[in-house]
Amino acid sequence: METSAKANADSEHEPSLLERLIAVVPRILIPMFSLFFLTFALLYAGTAMVEFIRAIVGNGEVIGGIVKSLHMAVVALAVYELSQIVYRESDQSREPEDTMLRIHRGILRFASVVFVALVLEALILVIKYSHQEMAGFLYYPVAIIAGAAFLLIALGVYNKLTIMPARNANKLAGQSVSQGAGEPFTLKKSGI
């Protein structure tokens, strides 16, 4: 009887294999995903430079080189931002209280990069179509810009609806949120 009671008490304190796997796997996979995205971004940025140089050296077409390289550089920037967000979310040294604010800030940063990428892509298409005298295809970049504008409005609504819960969560955790005019809001430890 004592042996089974002792075994039950030990099993309550000792994490199961599943719990240990759940704790270990993210420590391995998340940095691997971040490294994968960072490697992809660096390779894509390098390819953008190669495409720019190849277009200029090959046939002297500066506009074509700029269009190709800028397109690839924008994608590289978005993937780099994604790798930063994944890495920052996996940082175990940060305080767990600011999780909601970190997620909120990560969504805003990534969405901003995607919006910039969409607008730049539309501008690249405008340059490409005007350079190739294909004015009939200008509806596509206009649609991309309209979509990016709609998404930017949706991001503003998201920010308005979620900033107060993020601030309240951090105040409950013993932190105060300060925001000055024209400054991004930051967290400051309260002197309590």
CORNOR-V366665 format. One record per residue. N is the residue number from 1. RES is the residue in three letters. PSI is psi in whole degrees, 0 to 359 (999 if undefined). NEAR is the number of other ideal C-beta (glycine too) atoms within 8 Angstrom. Layout:
N:RES:PSI:NEAR ; N:RES:PSI:NEAR
//
This chain:
1:MET:315:4 ; 2:GLU:325:5 ; 3:THR:316:6 ; 4:SER:324:7 ; 5:ALA:320:8 ; 6:LYS:321:8 ; 7:ALA:320:8 ; 8:ASN:319:8 ; 9:ALA:320:8 ; 10:ASP:323:8 ; 11:SER:333:7 ; 12:GLU:327:6 ; 13:HIS:333:5 ; 14:GLU:125:6 ; 15:PRO:146:5 ; 16:SER:171:6 ; 17:LEU:320:5 ; 18:LEU:317:6 ; 19:GLU:321:8 ; 20:ARG:320:9 ; 21:LEU:318:8 ; 22:ILE:328:8 ; 23:ALA:327:9 ; 24:VAL:320:8 ; 25:VAL:314:8 ; 26:PRO:328:9 ; 27:ARG:337:10 ; 28:ILE:312:8 ; 29:LEU:320:8 ; 30:ILE:313:12 ; 31:PRO:329:10 ; 32:MET:318:8 ; 33:PHE:318:9 ; 34:SER:318:13 ; 35:LEU:321:9 ; 36:PHE:312:9 ; 37:PHE:320:13 ; 38:LEU:317:10 ; 39:THR:316:8 ; 40:PHE:318:9 ; 41:ALA:317:13 ; 42:LEU:319:10 ; 43:LEU:319:8 ; 44:TYR:322:13 ; 45:ALA:320:12 ; 46:GLY:320:8 ; 47:THR:325:9 ; 48:ALA:317:15 ; 49:MET:319:9 ; 50:VAL:318:8 ; 51:GLU:321:12 ; 52:PHE:313:12 ; 53:ILE:319:9 ; 54:ARG:320:9 ; 55:ALA:323:14 ; 56:ILE:315:10 ; 57:VAL:321:6 ; 58:GLY:304:7 ; 59:ASN:8:5 ; 60:GLY:18:6 ; 61:GLU:99:9 ; 62:VAL:315:8 ; 63:ILE:316:8 ; 64:GLY:320:10 ; 65:GLY:319:14 ; 66:ILE:317:10 ; 67:VAL:311:12 ; 68:LYS:313:12 ; 69:SER:324:13 ; 70:LEU:321:11 ; 71:HIS:313:11 ; 72:MET:325:13 ; 73:ALA:325:11 ; 74:VAL:318:12 ; 75:VAL:320:10 ; 76:ALA:320:13 ; 77:LEU:317:12 ; 78:ALA:319:12 ; 79:VAL:324:12 ; 80:TYR:317:13 ; 81:GLU:321:11 ; 82:LEU:320:10 ; 83:SER:323:14 ; 84:GLN:318:9 ; 85:ILE:316:11 ; 86:VAL:318:12 ; 87:TYR:316:11 ; 88:ARG:326:10 ; 89:GLU:336:10 ; 90:SER:357:11 ; 91:ASP:114:7 ; 92:GLN:346:5 ; 93:SER:347:3 ; 94:ARG:158:8 ; 95:GLU:138:4 ; 96:PRO:345:5 ; 97:GLU:331:9 ; 98:ASP:25:12 ; 99:THR:315:7 ; 100:MET:318:10 ; 101:LEU:322:13 ; 102:ARG:317:11 ; 103:ILE:316:9 ; 104:HIS:313:11 ; 105:ARG:322:8 ; 106:GLY:319:11 ; 107:ILE:317:9 ; 108:LEU:317:10 ; 109:ARG:314:10 ; 110:PHE:317:12 ; 111:ALA:321:10 ; 112:SER:318:9 ; 113:VAL:321:11 ; 114:VAL:320:10 ; 115:PHE:317:12 ; 116:VAL:319:10 ; 117:ALA:320:12 ; 118:LEU:316:13 ; 119:VAL:318:11 ; 120:LEU:322:10 ; 121:GLU:319:12 ; 122:ALA:318:13 ; 123:LEU:323:9 ; 124:ILE:318:11 ; 125:LEU:322:12 ; 126:VAL:314:10 ; 127:ILE:316:11 ; 128:LYS:312:10 ; 129:TYR:324:12 ; 130:SER:327:9 ; 131:HIS:325:9 ; 132:GLN:8:6 ; 133:GLU:50:5 ; 134:MET:60:7 ; 135:ALA:338:7 ; 136:GLY:342:5 ; 137:PHE:6:8 ; 138:LEU:351:10 ; 139:TYR:328:7 ; 140:TYR:311:8 ; 141:PRO:326:13 ; 142:VAL:319:9 ; 143:ALA:323:8 ; 144:ILE:317:13 ; 145:ILE:319:11 ; 146:ALA:319:8 ; 147:GLY:319:9 ; 148:ALA:322:12 ; 149:ALA:318:8 ; 150:PHE:316:8 ; 151:LEU:325:12 ; 152:LEU:320:9 ; 153:ILE:317:8 ; 154:ALA:323:8 ; 155:LEU:322:12 ; 156:GLY:319:8 ; 157:VAL:317:8 ; 158:TYR:315:9 ; 159:ASN:317:9 ; 160:LYS:320:7 ; 161:LEU:336:7 ; 162:THR:350:9 ; 163:ILE:321:10 ; 164:MET:316:7 ; 165:PRO:325:8 ; 166:ALA:318:11 ; 167:ARG:316:11 ; 168:ASN:321:8 ; 169:ALA:321:11 ; 170:ASN:327:15 ; 171:LYS:322:10 ; 172:LEU:333:6 ; 173:ALA:3:8 ; 174:GLY:19:8 ; 175:GLN:156:12 ; 176:SER:146:8 ; 177:VAL:129:12 ; 178:SER:146:7 ; 179:GLN:120:7 ; 180:GLY:172:5 ; 181:ALA:124:3 ; 182:GLY:3:3 ; 183:GLU:146:7 ; 184:PRO:146:4 ; 185:PHE:144:9 ; 186:THR:162:8 ; 187:LEU:137:10 ; 188:LYS:137:8 ; 189:LYS:135:6 ; 190:SER:151:7 ; 191:GLY:18:3 ; 192:ILE:999:3
//
